[in-house]
Amino acid sequence: MIAIPAIDLRGGHVVQLVGGDYADERVRLDDPLAVAREWVRAGFGRLHIVDLDAATGRGDNDDVVRDLLRESPVPVQVGGGVRDEARIVQLLDEGASWVVVGTRAVEDEGWRETMAARYPGQLIIAADVRGERVVTKGWAETSTLDVTDFVASLSALPLAGVLVTAVHKEGQMQGTDLWLMERVAEASAWPVLASGGVSSVDDLRALEHRGLAGAVLGMALYTGALDARHLVEEFSA
């Protein structure tokens, strides 16, 4: 299993939010490039970039994302507000190894099938979850979709993977939703990356034991609850 540091962008800064709540920001760092360099120096082999402003319709961090992609010596997956093909192409052209698509991929079956066929092995579909229901539009709207049913429906598409964020656990450092993640991993034909609530090495080991391919890490890394170099030794592939 691979551990992947998250670089969540808001107004040109790296932030960490609790439960996706813009009013509950716990971490703010002014230099995204310096943050990325630090994670690479620690030995992480992949980065996860999210444009929170684009995801929530508050603007974008396109220039910052471009700079991060240009400089990164390791593969990067990028998401947040990716809702048309032009943005997918732009991110891939700028150096993204994978593009994470959420809201439109969830809501528009025809679009996700077309995009997956045109960019095989380059798309990760994000299934953000509150409870067991998929949420969209920067976690602002709750759909009627059960996450395991949705993930199972993706089995015929040539994806790079599926990213499942337990929004109800995000940023709280109180452990992951293991039951949810195990169900999703069992339902998925593709590697599943987990996000939300990871607070210890034991959490990561439990996810690995349940078949998860990787975990995206945020608050626990940024607050020092997890030691980056120790993680790299155990969760680098």
C-alpha positions in Angstrom: 0.0 0.0 0.0 1.2 3.5 -0.8 0.8 6.6 1.4 0.1 9.8 -0.5 0.4 13.3 1.0 -2.5 15.6 0.1 -1.8 19.2 -1.0 -5.2 20.9 -0.6 -5.2 24.4 -2.2 -7.3 27.3 -1.1 -6.6 30.9 -2.2 -3.0 29.9 -3.1 -2.3 28.4 0.3 -2.1 24.8 1.5 -4.9 24.1 4.0 -6.5 21.4 6.0 -10.2 21.5 6.7 -12.2 19.5 9.2 -15.1 17.7 7.6 -14.7 19.8 4.4 -16.0 22.8 6.3 -14.5 26.1 5.0 -15.2 27.6 8.4 -13.1 25.0 10.2 -9.6 25.5 8.8 -6.9 24.0 11.0 -3.8 24.3 8.9 -2.7 27.1 6.5 0.8 27.2 4.9 1.8 30.0 2.5 4.1 28.2 0.1 2.6 25.1 -1.8 5.9 24.5 -3.6 7.9 24.3 -0.4 5.3 21.9 1.0 5.6 19.7 -2.0 9.4 19.7 -1.9 9.2 18.7 1.8 7.1 15.7 1.0 9.3 14.6 -1.8 12.4 15.0 0.4 10.8 12.8 3.0 10.6 10.1 0.3 7.0 10.0 -0.8 6.6 8.6 -4.3 3.3 10.3 -5.2 1.5 13.5 -4.4 -2.3 14.3 -4.4 -3.3 17.8 -5.3 -6.8 19.2 -4.8 -8.1 22.6 -5.9 -10.7 23.2 -3.2 -11.7 26.6 -4.7 -12.4 25.0 -8.1 -14.3 22.1 -6.4 -16.6 24.5 -4.5 -17.0 27.2 -7.2 -15.0 29.8 -5.4 -12.4 30.4 -8.1 -9.3 28.3 -8.9 -5.6 27.7 -8.2 -4.6 26.9 -11.7 -1.3 28.8 -11.6 -0.3 27.0 -8.4 -1.3 23.6 -9.8 0.7 24.3 -12.9 3.8 25.2 -10.9 3.5 22.1 -8.7 3.2 19.9 -11.7 6.1 21.5 -13.5 8.4 21.1 -10.5 7.4 17.7 -9.2 9.9 14.9 -9.7 7.3 12.3 -8.6 3.9 11.3 -10.2 1.0 13.6 -9.2 -2.7 13.0 -9.2 -4.8 16.2 -9.5 -8.5 16.9 -8.8 -10.9 19.5 -7.7 -13.5 21.0 -10.1 -12.6 18.9 -13.1 -15.9 18.9 -15.0 -15.0 19.0 -18.6 -12.6 17.3 -21.1 -10.6 20.5 -21.7 -9.5 20.6 -18.1 -8.6 16.9 -18.2 -6.4 17.5 -21.3 -4.9 20.6 -19.7 -3.9 18.8 -16.5 -2.4 15.9 -18.4 -0.5 18.2 -20.8 0.9 20.1 -17.7 2.3 16.9 -16.3 -0.4 15.2 -14.2 0.0 11.4 -14.2 -3.7 11.0 -13.2 -6.7 13.3 -13.1 -9.2 12.9 -10.4 -12.8 13.5 -11.5 -15.7 13.7 -9.0 -19.0 15.5 -9.4 -19.5 15.2 -13.1 -18.3 11.7 -13.2 -20.8 10.8 -10.5 -23.7 12.6 -12.1 -23.2 12.0 -15.8 -22.8 8.4 -16.7 -22.3 9.0 -20.4 -19.6 11.6 -19.8 -17.6 9.4 -17.4 -17.8 6.5 -19.9 -16.6 8.6 -22.8 -13.8 10.2 -20.8 -12.6 6.9 -19.4 -12.5 5.5 -22.9 -10.6 8.4 -24.3 -8.0 8.5 -21.4 -7.6 4.9 -20.3 -5.6 4.4 -17.2 -5.4 8.1 -16.6 -8.5 8.9 -14.6 -9.3 8.3 -11.0 -13.0 8.6 -10.1 -13.6 10.2 -6.7 -16.5 8.9 -4.7 -16.7 11.3 -1.7 -19.0 9.8 0.9 -20.9 11.0 4.0 -22.2 8.0 5.8 -22.8 5.7 2.8 -24.1 8.3 0.4 -22.0 9.8 -2.4 -21.7 13.6 -2.1 -20.8 16.1 -4.8 -20.0 19.7 -5.6 -17.3 20.0 -3.0 -19.2 17.9 -0.5 -22.1 20.4 -0.5 -24.8 18.1 -2.0 -25.7 14.5 -1.0 -26.9 12.2 -3.7 -29.1 9.1 -3.4 -26.2 6.9 -4.6 -24.9 4.2 -2.3 -21.2 4.3 -2.6 -20.7 0.5 -3.0 -23.3 0.3 -5.7 -21.7 3.3 -7.5 -18.1 1.8 -7.2 -19.4 -1.5 -8.5 -20.9 0.2 -11.5 -17.5 1.4 -12.6 -16.0 -2.1 -13.2 -16.2 -2.0 -17.0 -14.4 1.3 -17.3 -10.6 1.5 -17.9 -9.8 3.5 -14.8 -6.6 4.0 -12.9 -8.4 3.7 -9.7 -11.1 5.0 -7.3 -10.6 7.5 -4.5 -13.1 7.2 -1.6 -13.1 10.1 0.9 -15.1 9.5 4.1 -16.1 13.1 4.5 -17.6 12.4 8.0 -14.1 11.5 9.1 -12.1 14.1 7.2 -9.6 16.1 9.2 -10.8 14.7 12.6 -7.9 12.3 13.2 -10.2 9.9 15.0 -9.6 6.9 12.8 -10.9 5.8 9.4 -14.3 4.3 8.5 -12.9 0.8 8.1 -16.2 -0.9 7.5 -17.0 1.5 4.7 -13.5 1.2 3.1 -13.6 -2.6 3.3 -17.0 -2.7 1.5 -15.8 -0.4 -1.2 -12.6 -2.4 -1.8 -14.6 -5.6 -2.1 -17.0 -3.9 -4.6 -14.3 -2.3 -6.8 -12.6 -3.8 -9.8 -9.9 -1.1 -9.6 -7.4 -0.1 -6.9 -9.1 1.9 -4.2 -7.4 4.8 -2.4 -8.8 5.8 1.0 -9.0 9.2 2.5 -10.4 10.6 5.7 -9.6 10.1 9.4 -6.2 8.4 9.2 -4.4 9.3 12.4 -1.9 6.5 13.0 0.2 3.8 11.5 -2.3 1.3 12.8 -5.0 2.9 10.8 -2.9 2.5 7.6 -2.1 -1.2 8.5 -5.8 -1.8 9.0 -6.6 -0.3 5.6 -3.9 -2.4 3.9 -5.2 -5.5 5.6 -8.7 -4.8 4.1 -7.4 -4.5 0.6 -6.9 -0.8 0.1 -4.3 0.1 -2.4 -3.3 3.4 -0.9 -4.3 6.2 1.5 -4.3 9.9 1.0 -3.0 11.7 4.1 -3.7 15.2 5.3 -4.3 16.4 8.8 -2.2 13.8 10.5 0.8 14.6 8.4 0.5 18.3 8.7 0.1 18.3 12.5 3.0 15.9 13.0 0.8 13.0 14.3 2.4 10.8 11.7 6.1 10.8 11.0 6.7 11.2 7.3 10.0 9.3 7.0 8.7 6.4 9.1 5.6 6.1 6.9 7.7 6.1 3.7 9.7 3.1 5.0 6.6 1.0 5.4 4.1 2.4 2.9 6.0 3.3 -0.3 4.4 0.9 -2.8 
